[in-house]
Amino acid sequence: MPATKIGYRDDDVIAASWQRCERQHGLVRETAYPILRLQSSEVTPRSEEMVERIGGHRGIFRQLAEIALNAGQCLVLSDTDRILVRVESKDNDQSLFERYGIALGSCWNEKVAGTNGVAIAMAQSQAFTVCGADHYFSKLHQFACTAVPLIDAENRMIGAINLAGMDRGNAAEYVFAQN
């Protein structure tokens, strides 16, 4: 598995995640609201720290967010605890993403959120794509996401960046997310 391959996807990794979700974490696939969300007072210091680490509000995240928004996608930034500390989506799409847990302060640790791009990319230390039906929770099957771990100058993982959007089964959309 070359670390430079963008959007890497491995059925064995997804199957192993599903097994952990069932056997170790005791998650139920049909849970109505599976994603835990922290209060804003808990997210603010995390967000401020990450914004500082990635170069401020006008850094590369802002540029990537503009590209994602123009493509109808949602771009999120998570910290090492897999908490979403920044979320960028179009206003008319924001409520859809929030309704399914893709929101500021949501926790994407596999123990809570099941199989997802942020958790796998950080666990595998490489970019990873999770298509709709790959998500453990059935509520998330309509979304596809590609996450990439963020590494600082000292080669430490500081979080992940994730591009999320509707999974329409369109190969061109997967390619966009993987590049």
C-alpha positions as semicolon CSV with decimal commas, in nm:
position;residue;x (nm);y (nm);z (nm)
1;M;0,000;0,000;0,000
2;P;0,196;0,303;-0,120
3;A;0,147;0,605;0,106
4;T;0,143;0,840;-0,194
5;K;-0,163;0,683;-0,355
6;I;-0,452;0,927;-0,313
7;G;-0,791;0,794;-0,212
8;Y;-0,672;0,443;-0,150
9;R;-0,955;0,197;-0,081
10;D;-0,914;-0,156;0,052
11;D;-1,208;-0,394;0,106
12;D;-1,010;-0,585;0,372
13;V;-0,958;-0,265;0,575
14;I;-1,330;-0,185;0,552
15;A;-1,428;-0,542;0,648
16;A;-1,194;-0,529;0,948
17;S;-1,349;-0,198;1,054
18;W;-1,700;-0,345;1,027
19;Q;-1,593;-0,639;1,246
20;R;-1,454;-0,402;1,510
21;C;-1,775;-0,197;1,496
22;E;-1,985;-0,508;1,563
23;R;-1,765;-0,707;1,800
24;Q;-1,551;-0,458;1,989
25;H;-1,753;-0,138;1,983
26;G;-2,103;-0,293;1,997
27;L;-2,245;-0,048;1,743
28;V;-2,589;-0,099;1,588
29;R;-2,604;-0,030;1,213
30;E;-2,958;0,110;1,219
31;T;-2,896;0,368;1,495
32;A;-3,108;0,676;1,422
33;Y;-2,849;0,939;1,528
34;P;-2,515;0,762;1,547
35;I;-2,277;1,059;1,558
36;L;-2,179;1,211;1,893
37;R;-2,141;1,589;1,888
38;L;-1,949;1,805;2,136
39;Q;-2,076;2,140;2,257
40;S;-1,934;2,453;2,095
41;S;-1,749;2,547;2,415
42;E;-1,555;2,220;2,381
43;V;-1,486;2,270;2,010
44;T;-1,368;2,632;2,011
45;P;-1,024;2,573;2,169
46;R;-0,968;2,272;1,943
47;S;-1,062;2,477;1,639
48;E;-0,838;2,769;1,733
49;E;-0,543;2,533;1,780
50;M;-0,596;2,364;1,442
51;V;-0,644;2,692;1,255
52;E;-0,313;2,810;1,398
53;R;-0,139;2,484;1,301
54;I;-0,261;2,493;0,940
55;G;-0,171;2,855;0,870
56;G;-0,466;3,063;0,983
57;H;-0,806;3,134;0,832
58;R;-0,662;3,227;0,493
59;G;-0,440;2,918;0,464
60;I;-0,459;2,622;0,231
61;F;-0,780;2,496;0,395
62;R;-0,966;2,806;0,273
63;Q;-0,843;2,748;-0,083
64;L;-0,941;2,382;-0,076
65;A;-1,279;2,472;0,074
66;E;-1,356;2,704;-0,218
67;I;-1,284;2,424;-0,467
68;A;-1,497;2,179;-0,266
69;L;-1,787;2,424;-0,237
70;N;-1,785;2,490;-0,612
71;A;-1,812;2,114;-0,665
72;G;-2,104;2,081;-0,419
73;Q;-1,892;1,898;-0,163
74;C;-1,831;1,955;0,208
75;L;-1,476;1,999;0,337
76;V;-1,402;1,924;0,701
77;L;-1,098;1,941;0,923
78;S;-1,059;1,713;1,224
79;D;-0,810;1,705;1,508
80;T;-0,623;1,399;1,636
81;D;-0,926;1,297;1,843
82;R;-1,126;1,283;1,517
83;I;-1,342;1,578;1,624
84;L;-1,454;1,803;1,336
85;V;-1,315;2,146;1,420
86;R;-1,395;2,319;1,093
87;V;-1,668;2,251;0,838
88;E;-1,718;2,424;0,504
89;S;-2,028;2,364;0,294
90;K;-2,275;2,573;0,098
91;D;-2,551;2,716;0,313
92;N;-2,821;2,521;0,130
93;D;-2,626;2,193;0,183
94;Q;-2,517;2,261;0,540
95;S;-2,839;2,145;0,704
96;L;-2,826;1,817;0,509
97;F;-2,472;1,745;0,624
98;E;-2,551;1,850;0,983
99;R;-2,861;1,630;0,993
100;Y;-2,638;1,327;0,936
101;G;-2,364;1,429;1,177
102;I;-2,120;1,601;0,942
103;A;-2,110;1,908;1,163
104;L;-1,881;2,115;1,379
105;G;-1,794;1,920;1,693
106;S;-1,899;1,579;1,564
107;C;-1,681;1,285;1,664
108;W;-1,561;1,053;1,385
109;N;-1,372;0,808;1,602
110;E;-1,455;0,457;1,478
111;K;-1,571;0,357;1,828
112;V;-1,852;0,613;1,797
113;A;-1,907;0,680;1,427
114;G;-1,831;0,337;1,285
115;T;-1,646;0,290;0,957
116;N;-1,564;0,632;0,811
117;G;-1,295;0,807;0,610
118;V;-1,145;1,019;0,889
119;A;-1,097;0,726;1,126
120;I;-0,952;0,493;0,863
121;A;-0,722;0,752;0,702
122;M;-0,577;0,837;1,042
123;A;-0,546;0,471;1,148
124;Q;-0,380;0,376;0,817
125;S;-0,168;0,696;0,805
126;Q;-0,266;0,751;0,442
127;A;-0,544;0,888;0,228
128;F;-0,850;0,665;0,221
129;T;-1,186;0,671;0,045
130;V;-1,503;0,534;0,204
131;C;-1,791;0,501;-0,043
132;G;-2,153;0,517;0,068
133;A;-2,225;0,151;0,145
134;D;-1,881;0,114;0,307
135;H;-1,995;0,322;0,605
136;Y;-2,096;0,101;0,896
137;F;-2,403;0,306;0,986
138;S;-2,678;0,278;0,727
139;K;-2,769;0,647;0,785
140;L;-2,436;0,740;0,622
141;H;-2,473;0,529;0,308
142;Q;-2,572;0,830;0,102
143;F;-2,230;0,990;0,156
144;A;-1,885;0,921;0,014
145;C;-1,572;1,068;0,167
146;T;-1,202;1,084;0,108
147;A;-0,984;1,175;0,405
148;V;-0,615;1,254;0,419
149;P;-0,409;1,268;0,739
150;L;-0,242;1,602;0,812
151;I;0,123;1,588;0,917
152;D;0,313;1,877;1,076
153;A;0,676;1,983;1,018
154;E;0,794;1,735;1,283
155;N;0,620;1,450;1,098
156;R;0,346;1,417;1,364
157;M;-0,015;1,358;1,269
158;I;-0,221;1,661;1,372
159;G;-0,556;1,565;1,224
160;A;-0,719;1,497;0,890
161;I;-0,888;1,680;0,609
162;N;-1,193;1,514;0,457
163;L;-1,396;1,581;0,145
164;A;-1,754;1,457;0,186
165;G;-2,038;1,458;-0,060
166;M;-2,339;1,266;-0,179
167;D;-2,253;0,921;-0,312
168;R;-2,425;0,902;-0,648
169;G;-2,212;0,609;-0,765
170;N;-2,048;0,838;-1,020
171;A;-1,686;0,734;-1,080
172;A;-1,594;1,089;-1,186
173;E;-1,696;1,220;-0,843
174;Y;-1,473;0,960;-0,673
175;V;-1,182;1,069;-0,894
176;F;-1,244;1,435;-0,804
177;A;-1,239;1,353;-0,433
178;Q;-0,927;1,143;-0,468
179;N;-0,733;1,420;-0,639
